[in-house]
């Protein structure tokens, strides 16, 4: 295979043009992207935040009861939950 100066110049030109077009495509795509959150998604996020506040309150109450020695576990309820979990029906 014979490689002469003209072939090298053409390859170099193609490479530079390709690189330039890739950069231009990236710049165009950056300008065109936009994210919009729907009202339903905002409502769900708000409900989730409210739920987290209640869960944190409950967790703190359980921690306090454990530290005070007043936290009691219903063994039958625990066994039933474990059984349901093992079956895959932890509803």
Phi, psi and omega in degrees: 000131182257126178246116179252177184299322181298319178297316180296318179297317179296318178297316179298317180296316178299317180298314181295318178296319179296315179297319180295317180292326177296319179295317180296320179297319179295319179295320179294317182292330178295322182286331187272345184281140178207140179244136179225129181264128182288163178296323178298317180295321177296319178296318179296317179298318179296317178297321179296318178296318177298317180298319179297323178297316179294319179296317179297320178298315179295319180297317179296321178296319179293317178301317180296317180296321178296314180296326179279346182081017182256002181278123181242141179248129175282110186296324179293318179294321178297314180297319179296318179295320179295318179297314179298321180295317180294327178283340183090014179241055184280058180262000000 
